[in-house]
Amino acid sequence: MKGLFRAGRVAILVSGATACQKAQTAPLYEAVPVARRDIVVTASASGVVQPILTFIVKSKAWGEIIEMPVQTGDEVRKGQLLARIDPRIPQQNLAQAQAALDKARAQLETATAQLKRSEALYRSQSISETEYESSNLAHATASAAVVNAEAGLQTARDAMEDTQVRAPITGSILELDAVLRTVISSPTLGGGTVILKMANLDTVQDSAMVAETDIGRVQPGLPVTITVDAFPNRTFDGTVLKIGPQAQIMQNVTSFPVFVNIPNPGHLLKPGMNTEVRIHTGRRDGVLAVPYAALRTPRDVASGAAVLGLDPQQVEQQIAAATAAAAPHRRAGDSTAHPTSQAQAPGTFTTPNGRVITLPPGVTADQVQQAIAQMRSGAEPTAAERALLAQVFGRSQRSSGGGGGGGARGSRGGSGNSYIVFVRRAGNVTAVPIKTGLSDQDYVEVTAGVEEKDTVLVLPSASLVQSQQQFRQRFQNVTGGGLPGLRQQQSQPAAGAR
């Protein structure tokens, strides 16, 4: 029974050792060459396609629809016939108005002739002034009747024309609310009956809800890229028109409506389509970029060094030397090009970028200057020089306080931040401080610190490294010290066999 237990334990330990060896042989990092790329920062949101302006078409005439030559989805031109209303009653009214005008004109002719006779008789004093004034009144009344009759005729003509409902714009029929033989009412009678809805879809509008955290970077005129499920491999370009002033709260998330105009010449975008909107709030074309995951803060540089098998103290020296050498050199012959201990306060050292460092007791500025010059020349520093730089710059970093905790963190699209990356140069791995610009969270623009010939190393996060170290420690505790304990357990049955 003890033999079976020992054999089972050996099998478990062998499998655990095999798994550990596989984990150790797995690549600890990814090497990514520094290259130029386009960095685009976007604010993402969901939206819905809608027409810029929707026309609700009604008829001024009332009656039965006797003709309707259009259907939903038809493209119509401005002035094209959409529907025809029964014209019988307007035709009758038009005929009556024409007859009333003819009668008024005949009465005006009679009144005009009567007025002329009355004028002649009045001049010859054959009629009284009262009779003459009556003739004038009859003529004026007849003239007014003609004007009223002409207005009535024009109204009747307009009513007859209103029986033909025509398109107010060039556009598409979105919806039919009435069909053939429907009896409709006029807008003057209870608001009227809606016949159809139409809109011009040459340019559509997207109403996207942008989160409060991103709305500060959105402004009218920014370019926008839209995608829809109907065309997954195609994008549509638009422009921000305006930002709605009133926020909306949905599921405890505050968002603002952003209206985007999208050219739609082929009418591929239909009203009601759901969209994914990306508002381009920042862009850099053809800039040096590295993966965002490669960035390290001063606090988690030690964990990265452990993954690569580097000495953390040596890494600090590399960072300090690179920081000191990063400042731009002055013109040759300038007396301030290389500060010396004579221009510095006793017990301090001024780096080329103007940073003043308090030196430890017993260390002079000339010694630091000489060690930095040795590192800058590319020669291998001595152990004493490495210890000196670690003592000076390590003390300076501790006094100034470390950066945030456990990883490269920054605002999306932020610029002007300082980070550290591990770079492979000429076959050697070194830690380099860099300046970053715009970031899309996948890649980040690098403004200083690396070149195209460099290769950055993307390491696991500090928390992942820590968990791996804890796993190895637990494995050693279980095996009693790792593989040597395993070999000791395997040798015991052999001794018993003797």
Rosetta blueprint (number, residue, H / E / L):
1 M L
2 K H
3 G H
4 L H
5 F H
6 R H
7 A H
8 G H
9 R H
10 V H
11 A H
12 I H
13 L H
14 V H
15 S H
16 G H
17 A H
18 T H
19 A H
20 C H
21 Q H
22 K H
23 A H
24 Q H
25 T H
26 A L
27 P L
28 L L
29 Y L
30 E E
31 A E
32 V E
33 P E
34 V L
35 A E
36 R E
37 R E
38 D E
39 I E
40 V E
41 V E
42 T E
43 A E
44 S E
45 A E
46 S E
47 G E
48 V E
49 V E
50 Q E
51 P E
52 I L
53 L L
54 T E
55 F E
56 I E
57 V E
58 K E
59 S L
60 K L
61 A L
62 W L
63 G E
64 E E
65 I E
66 I E
67 E E
68 M L
69 P L
70 V L
71 Q L
72 T L
73 G L
74 D L
75 E E
76 V E
77 R L
78 K L
79 G L
80 Q L
81 L E
82 L E
83 A E
84 R E
85 I E
86 D L
87 P L
88 R H
89 I H
90 P H
91 Q H
92 Q H
93 N H
94 L H
95 A H
96 Q H
97 A H
98 Q H
99 A H
100 A H
101 L H
102 D H
103 K H
104 A H
105 R H
106 A H
107 Q H
108 L H
109 E H
110 T H
111 A H
112 T H
113 A H
114 Q H
115 L H
116 K H
117 R H
118 S H
119 E H
120 A H
121 L H
122 Y H
123 R H
124 S L
125 Q L
126 S L
127 I L
128 S L
129 E H
130 T H
131 E H
132 Y H
133 E H
134 S H
135 S H
136 N H
137 L H
138 A H
139 H H
140 A H
141 T H
142 A H
143 S H
144 A H
145 A H
146 V H
147 V H
148 N H
149 A H
150 E H
151 A H
152 G H
153 L H
154 Q H
155 T H
156 A H
157 R H
158 D H
159 A H
160 M H
161 E H
162 D H
163 T L
164 Q E
165 V E
166 R E
167 A L
168 P L
169 I L
170 T L
171 G E
172 S E
173 I E
174 L E
175 E E
176 L E
177 D L
178 A L
179 V L
180 L L
181 R L
182 T L
183 V E
184 I E
185 S L
186 S L
187 P L
188 T L
189 L L
190 G L
191 G L
192 G L
193 T L
194 V E
195 I E
196 L E
197 K E
198 M E
199 A E
200 N L
201 L L
202 D L
203 T E
204 V E
205 Q E
206 D E
207 S E
208 A E
209 M E
210 V E
211 A E
212 E H
213 T H
214 D H
215 I H
216 G L
217 R L
218 V L
219 Q L
220 P L
221 G L
222 L L
223 P E
224 V E
225 T E
226 I E
227 T E
228 V E
229 D L
230 A L
231 F E
232 P E
233 N E
234 R E
235 T E
236 F E
237 D E
238 G E
239 T E
240 V E
241 L E
242 K E
243 I E
244 G L
245 P L
246 Q L
247 A L
248 Q E
249 I E
250 M E
251 Q L
252 N L
253 V E
254 T E
255 S E
256 F E
257 P E
258 V E
259 F E
260 V E
261 N E
262 I E
263 P E
264 N L
265 P L
266 G L
267 H L
268 L L
269 L L
270 K L
271 P L
272 G L
273 M L
274 N E
275 T E
276 E E
277 V E
278 R E
279 I E
280 H E
281 T E
282 G E
283 R E
284 R E
285 D E
286 G E
287 V E
288 L E
289 A E
290 V E
291 P E
292 Y H
293 A H
294 A H
295 L L
296 R E
297 T L
298 P H
299 R H
300 D H
301 V H
302 A H
303 S H
304 G H
305 A H
306 A H
307 V H
308 L H
309 G L
310 L L
311 D L
312 P H
313 Q H
314 Q H
315 V H
316 E H
317 Q H
318 Q H
319 I H
320 A H
321 A H
322 A H
323 T H
324 A H
325 A H
326 A L
327 A L
328 P L
329 H L
330 R L
331 R L
332 A L
333 G L
334 D L
335 S L
336 T L
337 A L
338 H L
339 P L
340 T L
341 S H
342 Q H
343 A H
344 Q L
345 A L
346 P L
347 G L
348 T E
349 F E
350 T E
351 T L
352 P L
353 N L
354 G L
355 R L
356 V E
357 I E
358 T E
359 L L
360 P L
361 P L
362 G L
363 V L
364 T L
365 A H
366 D H
367 Q H
368 V H
369 Q H
370 Q H
371 A H
372 I H
373 A H
374 Q H
375 M H
376 R H
377 S L
378 G L
379 A L
380 E L
381 P L
382 T L
383 A H
384 A H
385 E H
386 R H
387 A H
388 L H
389 L H
390 A H
391 Q H
392 V H
393 F H
394 G H
395 R H
396 S H
397 Q H
398 R H
399 S H
400 S H
401 G L
402 G L
403 G L
404 G L
405 G L
406 G L
407 G L
408 A L
409 R L
410 G L
411 S L
412 R L
413 G L
414 G L
415 S L
416 G L
417 N E
418 S E
419 Y E
420 I E
421 V E
422 F E
423 V E
424 R E
425 R E
426 A L
427 G L
428 N E
429 V E
430 T E
431 A E
432 V E
433 P E
434 I E
435 K E
436 T E
437 G E
438 L E
439 S E
440 D L
441 Q L
442 D L
443 Y E
444 V E
445 E E
446 V E
447 T E
448 A E
449 G L
450 V L
451 E L
452 E L
453 K L
454 D L
455 T E
456 V E
457 L E
458 V E
459 L L
460 P L
461 S L
462 A H
463 S H
464 L H
465 V H
466 Q H
467 S H
468 Q H
469 Q H
470 Q H
471 F H
472 R H
473 Q H
474 R H
475 F H
476 Q H
477 N H
478 V H
479 T H
480 G L
481 G L
482 G L
483 L H
484 P H
485 G H
486 L H
487 R H
488 Q H
489 Q H
490 Q H
491 S H
492 Q H
493 P H
494 A H
495 A H
496 G H
497 A H
498 R L
